[in-house]
Amino acid sequence: MLSPKNILLILFIGLGYTGFSQPFTLNDKIKPIELKLQEDTRKGHEGELFIATISYVDTTKYYYVSGHSMFQDIDVIVTNFNKSKPLEVELANNSWGDVVKKQSTAKAKNGIINFKVKTFNKFGIKVISPTSEEVKFTIAVHANPEQKNYLGNPFTKISKKEMKEGRASTNTSSGGDHSGSNIWLYILLGVVLLIIGLLIGKLVGKKSASVILLLVSTSFALQAQNSGTDRFYIPREFDSYMDDVQELMEDYKGYNDKFDKFKETFDKFKDFNDQYENLTDCMKTAPLPGEPRIPSFCDIPVTDAGWDTNESCADCFKEARKNFNETRYLFTQLATIYRCTKDFSEAAIAFGDNVSGYHGVSGMAWQTQKRNIEKSVIELQQAYDNKYNQLVQSLYNNLVELSKCEARYGTDDWYDRFGYMYFEFMRDKYKRTD
């Protein structure tokens, strides 16, 4: 069940994202297909999201990814089997011309394109056939469980001297590491789907296309999307399904050899570079510069996943610290939404001003759209200020609760001596200045 603070944040997001369903364009001929990430319900994959599609392209095809949060690492995998027909893939941010990353299957290792990104909202994927030949391909998108540890732990063990008199210091620590993903499994799923597409058109006899389609329909949930050609899958029952496909292909040497080669590659994929880059400059995932260190009787850090060690602190500290940590990350999420949405709005206006005479969009029509965007920015600012004030009050309440816990363990007036410095730091840090 969502907490009241998260519900309020969702309402803020809804206001700030008005009209932002994909990279901005004035070309009504571009009709991107949504890749909406779905929950992976398999045991051992809690918190992960995934979607895969199998399709073809002979010129350019547009997609956009939705359903993730800024706290999730995302892998975008694109692959095809025919090396003589390469694909180019671009990731777009504010507009389809705003290409932030680009790769080609002709140059990618083993022909597998892998983008590793972090982003706060929807982003575009453009698949291009540079030779204008029809190419069969898969896109697999995987999001790791949310990680909320980059802000680090602002608490430090209080000394006996500080319990009597002291003040907070500056935090120079960095955020913690996060665990790697099982993305190689998801890439293998994408290749299995691609093999299915190839076999459907080629296999005959008792192991015909109808047999393959039966396996698909019984082992995967087909996700209904707004597209006439793309088919979408989630990885339910994946492990047993992969075995079925491999057994099915044993009589078809060419495809089976290719499958084995790819499987060998994917088994080693977990050793590849696992660095995820922010897709936009407006998103910050690093400790806050100059953040005060707060002396505390209980200095064990807490994240959204729980306490980082098995040491025990009083239940009073655990609950208060959990609420405090949630408020910290809501502040960062609020600031990211505001910065990125405002950047997007400014980029959309600049783009519209430059191309409003093209794509059949008259100057008058663009001016109407422009006024709507400018109005949404004003509403965004008002929504930010309202949510900011709510979070400031929540932070104060969190620190007061922590102060009560500290008093129980011998540190009187903890908020007035230590907590207020952190409160003032956060209040000034996230106050809107534009």
Helices and strands as residue ranges (DSSP letters): H 4-16, E 33-36, E 38-39, E 49-57, E 60-66, E 74-79, E 88-92, E 99-104, G 109-111, E 112-118, E 123-128, E 135-143, E 155-157, H 160-164, E 169-170, H 183-200, H 209-219, E 231-233, H 238-248, H 253-267, G 269-271, E 277-278, E 292-296, E 302-303, E 306-307, H 315-355, H 363-408, H 414-414, I 415-419, H 420-429
